[in-house]
């Protein structure tokens, strides 16, 4: 019987952080972080999908907290 309690305690200890993080998912800061990550992924996707993008190009994108996207780098073809 003590083994069952140990297993239950271990499961509760592993899931407690998940429950706490689930409660924080709806906070305004968390929503802003998700929006920023989504915007970063969209910028990356759009850069990769450029028709003249090649291995000789170096393009980076930075997303600022206000949502501004800054592109820098060098390209082989204009």
DSSP file (Angstrom, degrees, kcal/mol; ACC not computed):
  #  RESIDUE AA STRUCTURE BP1 BP2  ACC     N-H-->O    O-->H-N    N-H-->O    O-->H-N    TCO  KAPPA ALPHA  PHI   PSI    X-CA   Y-CA   Z-CA
    1    1 A X    >>        0   0    0      0, 0.0     4,-1.3     0, 0.0     3,-0.5   0.000 360.0 360.0 360.0 -38.0    0.0    0.0    0.0
    2    2 A X  H 3>  +     0   0    0      1,-0.2     4,-2.0     2,-0.2     5,-0.2   0.829 360.0  61.9 -61.3 -29.7    2.8    2.6    0.7
    3    3 A X  H 3> S+     0   0    0      1,-0.2     4,-2.5     2,-0.2    -1,-0.2   0.901 100.2  53.2 -61.9 -39.9    3.9    2.1   -3.0
    4    4 A X  H <> S+     0   0    0     -3,-0.5     4,-2.6     1,-0.2    -1,-0.2   0.897 108.5  49.7 -62.3 -39.8    0.6    3.4   -4.2
    5    5 A X  H  X S+     0   0    0     -4,-1.3     4,-2.6     2,-0.2    -1,-0.2   0.878 110.1  50.6 -67.2 -37.1    0.9    6.5   -2.1
    6    6 A X  H  X S+     0   0    0     -4,-2.0     4,-2.4     2,-0.2    -2,-0.2   0.912 111.6  47.6 -66.1 -41.7    4.4    7.1   -3.4
    7    7 A X  H  X S+     0   0    0     -4,-2.5     4,-2.5     2,-0.2    -2,-0.2   0.924 112.8  48.8 -65.1 -43.6    3.3    6.8   -7.0
    8    8 A X  H  X S+     0   0    0     -4,-2.6     4,-2.4     1,-0.2    -2,-0.2   0.911 111.7  49.2 -61.9 -42.3    0.3    9.1   -6.3
    9    9 A X  H  X S+     0   0    0     -4,-2.6     4,-2.3     2,-0.2    -1,-0.2   0.903 111.1  50.1 -63.7 -40.6    2.6   11.6   -4.7
   10   10 A X  H  X S+     0   0    0     -4,-2.4     4,-1.9     2,-0.2    -2,-0.2   0.908 110.9  49.0 -64.8 -41.9    5.1   11.4   -7.6
   11   11 A X  H  X S+     0   0    0     -4,-2.5     4,-2.1     1,-0.2    -2,-0.2   0.918 111.9  48.9 -64.1 -43.1    2.2   12.0  -10.1
   12   12 A X  H  X S+     0   0    0     -4,-2.4     4,-1.7     1,-0.2    -2,-0.2   0.892 110.1  51.4 -64.0 -39.1    0.9   14.9   -8.2
   13   13 A X  H  X S+     0   0    0     -4,-2.3     4,-0.6     1,-0.2    -1,-0.2   0.856 112.4  46.7 -66.6 -34.2    4.4   16.5   -8.0
   14   14 A X  H  < S+     0   0    0     -4,-1.9     4,-0.4     1,-0.2    -2,-0.2   0.841 116.6  42.6 -76.9 -32.7    4.9   16.1  -11.8
   15   15 A X  H  X S+     0   0    0     -4,-2.1     4,-2.1     1,-0.2    -2,-0.2   0.666  93.8  80.4 -89.9 -15.8    1.4   17.5  -12.7
   16   16 A X  H  X S+     0   0    0     -4,-1.7     4,-2.2     1,-0.2     5,-0.2   0.917  92.6  49.3 -58.8 -46.1    1.4   20.4  -10.2
   17   17 A X  H  X S+     0   0    0     -4,-0.6     4,-2.6     1,-0.2    -1,-0.2   0.872 109.6  53.5 -61.9 -33.3    3.6   22.7  -12.4
   18   18 A X  H  > S+     0   0    0     -4,-0.4     4,-2.1     2,-0.2    -1,-0.2   0.902 108.7  48.6 -66.4 -39.7    1.3   21.9  -15.4
   19   19 A X  H  X S+     0   0    0     -4,-2.1     4,-1.5     2,-0.2    -2,-0.2   0.897 112.6  48.3 -66.6 -39.9   -1.8   22.9  -13.5
   20   20 A X  H  X S+     0   0    0     -4,-2.2     4,-1.2     1,-0.2    -2,-0.2   0.917 112.5  47.8 -66.6 -42.4   -0.1   26.2  -12.4
   21   21 A X  H  X S+     0   0    0     -4,-2.6     4,-0.6     1,-0.2    -1,-0.2   0.849 107.3  56.9 -69.0 -31.7    1.1   27.0  -15.9
   22   22 A X  H >< S+     0   0    0     -4,-2.1     3,-0.7     1,-0.2     4,-0.3   0.874 105.3  51.5 -65.1 -35.5   -2.4   26.3  -17.3
   23   23 A X  H 3< S+     0   0    0     -4,-1.5     3,-0.5     1,-0.2    -1,-0.2   0.799 109.3  50.8 -69.8 -27.6   -3.8   28.9  -14.9
   24   24 A X  H >< S+     0   0    0     -4,-1.2     3,-1.5     1,-0.2     6,-0.3   0.543  86.1  87.0 -86.9  -7.1   -1.3   31.4  -16.1
   25   25 A X  T << S+     0   0    0     -3,-0.7    -1,-0.2    -4,-0.6    -2,-0.1   0.787  87.6  51.4 -64.4 -27.2   -2.1   30.8  -19.8
   26   26 A X  T 3  S+     0   0    0     -3,-0.5    -1,-0.3    -4,-0.3    -2,-0.1   0.371  82.6 114.8 -93.6   5.6   -4.9   33.4  -19.8
   27   27 A X  S <> S-     0   0    0     -3,-1.5     4,-2.2     1,-0.1     5,-0.2  -0.428  77.1-117.9 -72.8 152.2   -2.9   36.2  -18.3
   28   28 A X  H  > S+     0   0    0      1,-0.2     4,-2.2     2,-0.2     5,-0.2   0.875 115.0  53.1 -57.9 -38.7   -2.3   39.3  -20.4
   29   29 A X  H  > S+     0   0    0      1,-0.2     4,-2.1     2,-0.2    -1,-0.2   0.898 108.9  49.5 -64.4 -38.9    1.5   38.8  -20.3
   30   30 A X  H  > S+     0   0    0     -6,-0.3     4,-2.3     2,-0.2    -2,-0.2   0.898 109.5  50.9 -67.1 -40.2    1.1   35.2  -21.5
   31   31 A X  H  X S+     0   0    0     -4,-2.2     4,-2.3     1,-0.2    -1,-0.2   0.900 109.6  51.1 -64.3 -39.0   -1.2   36.3  -24.4
   32   32 A X  H  X S+     0   0    0     -4,-2.2     4,-2.5     2,-0.2    -2,-0.2   0.906 109.5  50.3 -63.8 -41.3    1.4   38.9  -25.5
   33   33 A X  H  X S+     0   0    0     -4,-2.1     4,-2.5     2,-0.2    -2,-0.2   0.911 110.4  49.4 -63.0 -41.7    4.1   36.2  -25.5
   34   34 A X  H  X S+     0   0    0     -4,-2.3     4,-2.4     2,-0.2    -2,-0.2   0.901 111.1  49.9 -64.7 -39.7    2.0   33.9  -27.6
   35   35 A X  H  X S+     0   0    0     -4,-2.3     4,-2.5     2,-0.2    -2,-0.2   0.917 111.2  49.0 -63.7 -42.5    1.3   36.7  -30.0
   36   36 A X  H  X S+     0   0    0     -4,-2.5     4,-2.5     2,-0.2    -2,-0.2   0.919 112.4  47.7 -63.3 -43.4    5.0   37.6  -30.3
   37   37 A X  H  X S+     0   0    0     -4,-2.5     4,-2.3     2,-0.2    -1,-0.2   0.894 112.1  50.1 -64.6 -39.1    5.9   33.9  -30.9
   38   38 A X  H  X S+     0   0    0     -4,-2.4     4,-2.1     2,-0.2    -2,-0.2   0.908 111.3  48.5 -64.6 -42.2    3.2   33.6  -33.5
   39   39 A X  H  X S+     0   0    0     -4,-2.5     4,-2.5     2,-0.2    -2,-0.2   0.898 110.0  52.2 -65.4 -40.4    4.4   36.7  -35.2
   40   40 A X  H  X S+     0   0    0     -4,-2.5     4,-2.5     1,-0.2    -2,-0.2   0.921 110.3  48.2 -60.5 -44.4    8.0   35.4  -35.1
   41   41 A X  H  X S+     0   0    0     -4,-2.3     4,-2.5     1,-0.2    -1,-0.2   0.885 111.1  50.4 -64.3 -38.8    6.9   32.2  -36.7
   42   42 A X  H  X S+     0   0    0     -4,-2.1     4,-2.6     2,-0.2    -2,-0.2   0.904 110.7  49.1 -66.9 -41.1    5.0   34.0  -39.4
   43   43 A X  H  X S+     0   0    0     -4,-2.5     4,-2.3     2,-0.2    -2,-0.2   0.936 112.6  48.2 -62.2 -46.4    8.0   36.2  -40.3
   44   44 A X  H  X S+     0   0    0     -4,-2.5     4,-2.3     1,-0.2    -2,-0.2   0.921 112.1  49.5 -59.6 -44.3   10.2   33.2  -40.5
   45   45 A X  H  X S+     0   0    0     -4,-2.5     4,-1.8     1,-0.2    -2,-0.2   0.925 111.0  48.7 -61.9 -45.4    7.7   31.4  -42.7
   46   46 A X  H  < S+     0   0    0     -4,-2.6     4,-0.3     1,-0.2    -1,-0.2   0.875 111.4  50.1 -65.4 -36.8    7.4   34.3  -45.0
   47   47 A X  H >< S+     0   0    0     -4,-2.3     3,-1.1     1,-0.2    -1,-0.2   0.912 111.4  47.9 -66.5 -41.8   11.1   34.7  -45.3
   48   48 A X  H 3< S+     0   0    0     -4,-2.3    -1,-0.2     1,-0.2    -2,-0.2   0.822 108.2  56.2 -68.0 -30.4   11.6   31.1  -46.1
   49   49 A X  T 3< S+     0   0    0     -4,-1.8    -1,-0.2    -5,-0.2    -2,-0.2   0.472  75.3 124.4 -83.9  -0.7    8.9   31.2  -48.7
   50   50 A X    X   -     0   0    0     -3,-1.1     3,-1.1    -4,-0.3    -3,-0.0  -0.369  63.7-134.7 -59.5 136.8   10.5   34.0  -50.7
   51   51 A X  T 3  S+     0   0    0      1,-0.3    -1,-0.1    -2,-0.0    -3,-0.0   0.809 101.7  40.9 -68.8 -29.7   10.9   32.8  -54.3
   52   52 A X  T 3  S+     0   0    0      2,-0.1     2,-0.3    25,-0.0    -1,-0.3   0.262  84.1 123.5-102.2  12.5   14.5   34.1  -54.7
   53   53 A X    <   +     0   0    0     -3,-1.1     2,-0.2    -5,-0.1    22,-0.0  -0.575  36.2 164.1 -73.9 131.0   15.7   33.0  -51.2
   54   54 A X    >   -     0   0    0     -2,-0.3     3,-1.5     1,-0.0    22,-0.1  -0.798  55.3 -89.4-138.7-179.4   18.7   30.7  -51.5
   55   55 A X  T 3  S+     0   0    0      1,-0.3    -2,-0.1    -2,-0.2    -1,-0.0   0.660 121.5  62.9 -68.2 -14.5   21.5   29.3  -49.3
   56   56 A X  T 3  S+     0   0    0      2,-0.0     2,-0.3     0, 0.0    -1,-0.3   0.495  88.7  87.3 -88.8  -3.7   23.6   32.4  -50.3
   57   57 A X    <   -     0   0    0     -3,-1.5     2,-0.4    18,-0.1    18,-0.2  -0.706  57.8-163.2 -96.4 147.6   21.2   34.8  -48.6
   58   58 A X  E     +A   74   0A   0     16,-3.6    16,-2.6    -2,-0.3     2,-0.4  -0.914  20.4 162.7-131.8 105.8   21.4   35.8  -45.0
   59   59 A X  E     -A   73   0A   0     -2,-0.4     2,-0.4    14,-0.2    14,-0.2  -0.984  11.9-175.0-127.3 131.9   18.2   37.4  -43.7
   60   60 A X  E     -A   72   0A   0     12,-3.3    12,-2.4    -2,-0.4     2,-0.4  -0.940   8.2-155.8-123.9 150.8   17.2   37.9  -40.1
   61   61 A X  E     -A   71   0A   0     -2,-0.4     2,-0.4    10,-0.2    10,-0.2  -0.976   3.9-166.1-125.7 140.0   14.1   39.2  -38.6
   62   62 A X  E     -A   70   0A   0      8,-2.4     8,-2.9    -2,-0.4     2,-0.6  -0.991   8.3-153.2-125.8 132.0   13.5   40.8  -35.2
   63   63 A X  E     -A   69   0A   0     -2,-0.4     6,-0.2     6,-0.2     2,-0.1  -0.919  14.8-150.7-105.4 119.6   10.1   41.3  -33.6
   64   64 A X    >   -     0   0    0      4,-3.2     3,-2.4    -2,-0.6    -2,-0.0  -0.449  30.4-103.4 -84.7 161.9   10.1   44.2  -31.2
   65   65 A X  T 3  S+     0   0    0      1,-0.3    -1,-0.1     2,-0.1   -29,-0.0   0.767 121.1  57.3 -58.2 -26.2    7.7   44.3  -28.2
   66   66 A X  T 3  S-     0   0    0      2,-0.1    -1,-0.3     1,-0.0    -3,-0.0   0.449 124.1-102.0 -84.8   2.0    5.4   46.9  -30.0
   67   67 A X  S <  S+     0   0    0     -3,-2.4     2,-0.2     1,-0.3    -2,-0.1   0.412  73.9 144.5  95.9  -1.5    5.0   44.4  -32.9
   68   68 A X        -     0   0    0     -5,-0.1    -4,-3.2     1,-0.0     2,-0.5  -0.524  39.2-147.2 -71.7 135.5    7.5   46.2  -35.3
   69   69 A X  E     -A   63   0A   0     -6,-0.2     2,-0.5    -2,-0.2    -6,-0.2  -0.920  10.3-165.3-107.5 127.0    9.4   43.7  -37.5
   70   70 A X  E     -A   62   0A   0     -8,-2.9    -8,-2.4    -2,-0.5     2,-0.4  -0.959   3.6-162.4-114.5 122.7   13.0   44.7  -38.4
   71   71 A X  E     +A   61   0A   0     -2,-0.5     2,-0.3   -10,-0.2   -10,-0.2  -0.883  16.1 165.6-105.0 134.7   14.7   42.8  -41.2
   72   72 A X  E     +A   60   0A   0    -12,-2.4   -12,-3.3    -2,-0.4     2,-0.3  -0.918  21.1  81.4-137.7 165.2   18.4   42.8  -41.7
   73   73 A X  E     -A   59   0A   0     -2,-0.3     2,-0.3   -14,-0.2   -14,-0.2  -0.903  64.1 -75.6 140.1-165.2   20.9   40.8  -43.7
   74   74 A X  E     -A   58   0A   0    -16,-2.6   -16,-3.6    -2,-0.3     2,-0.3  -0.985  31.7-162.2-136.3 145.4   22.5   40.4  -47.1
   75   75 A X        -     0   0    0     -2,-0.3   -18,-0.1   -18,-0.2     3,-0.1  -0.940  21.7-141.1-129.0 151.7   21.1   38.8  -50.3
   76   76 A X  S    S+     0   0    0     -2,-0.3     2,-0.4     1,-0.2    -1,-0.1   0.830  94.7  35.2 -77.8 -34.4   22.8   37.6  -53.4
   77   77 A X              0   0    0    -25,-0.2    -1,-0.2     1,-0.1   -25,-0.0  -0.971 360.0 360.0-122.5 135.9   20.0   39.0  -55.7
   78   78 A X              0   0    0     -2,-0.4    -1,-0.1    -3,-0.1   -26,-0.0   0.524 360.0 360.0 -65.6 360.0   18.1   42.2  -55.1
